[in-house]
Amino acid sequence: MRLIGQRVLVETVDQSQTELPSGLILIEDEVPRTVGRVAAIGPNVLEVNVDDVVVFPPRNRFNESYRRLEIDGAVHVIVDESELLGIWEPEGNA
């Protein structure tokens, strides 16, 4: 998929897992967050790279759920880079 603008294609992570292969441990919170691996980026994305693990809110800035796409059996969403909350960096890389 070729994305446009500042869009990021994120492969979502099954949040029933408590520890991801990257070492990130998910903790249930009163405010749910969504975690995923960046699968592709648009040409104007500045801070995120493919394979980064990112955190983003469950709803976009218009208070809508993200569109879910199934690609090769995995669930993906398209998120604008400005809506990302952070990039997970393993210990020692932050």
N, C-alpha and C positions, 0 to 999 in steps of 0.2 A: 504494500500500500504506500502510495506517495502522498504525504500529508502536505497541507498548505499552511502558510502563516506560522503562528506560534503554537501549533497544535502538537500534542504528544499522544502517541498510542501507548497505552499502559496495559500489560497483561496482569490482570488482578490475581491476588494471592488468596487461596482458601484460608480465611481467617479463623477456621476451627483449629488450625495449627497454632501452636504457641511459640515455636522457635523456627525461624526461617533458615534455609541453608546458609544465608549470608551472616547468620549470628544474631540478627535482630529478633528480639523477644517481644511478642505482642501482648499487651496488658489490656484487659477489658477496662473500659472507661465509661463514665456517664455520657460523654460526647463521643460517638463512634467515629473512627477515622478509617480510611481505606488505604491499603498498601498494595503496591504492585511494582513490576519490573518494566522499565521503559523498553518497548519493542521497536519503535520508530519515532523520528522527530521531523518536524517541518523545517523549512529552510531558514526561518527567522528565530528559531529557538536558540537562546543564548547560554543558559546555565545548566541544562540537563543533557546527558549523553545516553546513548543506547546502552542498556544493561544496568543503568542506575536503578536503585530501589528507592521509590518515592512514596510520600504520604500525601494524600489529598482528602478533602472533606467528602462526605457521602453525597452531597448535593452541590450543584454549580451555583454561580453567583446569582442566577435567576431563580433559585430555590427549586430547581428541577433535578430529577435523577439523571445521571449520565446515561447515554445510549449504550447499551451492551451489544457487543459484536462477538460472535463465536468464530474464531479463526483456528483451524487445525485442532479443534476440540477444546481450546482454551478460551476463557472469557476475557475480552478486552474492552476498554473504554477509551474514548477520545477526550482528552482534557486540555484546556488551554494552559500554557505554561504559567501564566499569572495566577492560576488557581491552585497550583501545587503548594503544599505547606512546607515541604522540606525534602532533602535528599539524604538517605541513610548512608553514612560513611563508616565502614568498619573501624574499630578502635585502632588508633595509630595513624589514621589517614585524615582525621578531622582537623 
